[in-house]
Amino acid sequence: MQLAFSKMHGTGNRILVIDVRNQKQSPPSVAELRKLGDEATGPGFDQLMWVEASADSAAVASYRVFNADGSEVEQCGNGVRCVAWLLARAGEKDPEIRLASPAGTIIARVLDDQQVAVNMGPPEFAPELIPFVASERQLRYEISVNDELLAAHVLSMGNPHCVLEVDTVQNAAVATLGPALEHHQRFPERCNVGFMSVQTRNELDLRVFERGVGETLACGTGACAAVVAAQQAGLVDEDVRVNLPGGQVMVSWRGNADPVWLTGNVELISEGIVDL
């Protein structure tokens, strides 16, 4: 089986896009995904965006998201930007590109200077819908990890997120708390773990330990989750610049049931064909 791919990055987050809209093709197996994700045996990626024809006539395409460990997840904000940019390059003229995803309908706008804005939908706070084990919704939850009691923001941006407030991201215990929280028993579908340091009302620093990947240079949904958590805590305003190890994104949220908008860059790294 031969598959054409485009390797890209969104703020340093390595994305592999495979477009099979004109083919009837199943995604690679878990073993094949792991080989593709490892730069020693494949193109290498943090997330693979598997683009298919959409059953929804209002959507240009649909997509599925796979992590480098072969697991399938619901959403990837940086990956959506890459998919939208490629569709626009391929001739999609609609200024608002509508995509069907496992987390619902997503709308993207391809802007100038390699920037793409994505409507990521509203955040979800109900524990059972994140999912997260809790009897009721709280602003912060106490989670016991390694005999330490942590205060964490928990929400979903189409996928589950746990956000911790830290003094500085440079000294955050990403390597230890990241995997411990990702696999914590209160997250039945695991979670992405964000380490957030608020700088001003309009800027914060962030590192993210991604579910099924480990720490990455950027995480789009993680940036959205951090800004939502900071807003809920009264720490930031509606428009916030998020500084990630791989660069910067802008996140805007007007609160309540309004959607979260994520804006950031995309870069094409390479294109090729893999023969599985």
Summary of the structure (lengths in Angstrom):
residues: 276
radius of gyration: 17.8
end to end distance: 5.3
largest distance: 54.7
contacts: 970
relative contact order: 0.18
helix: 17%
strand: 42%
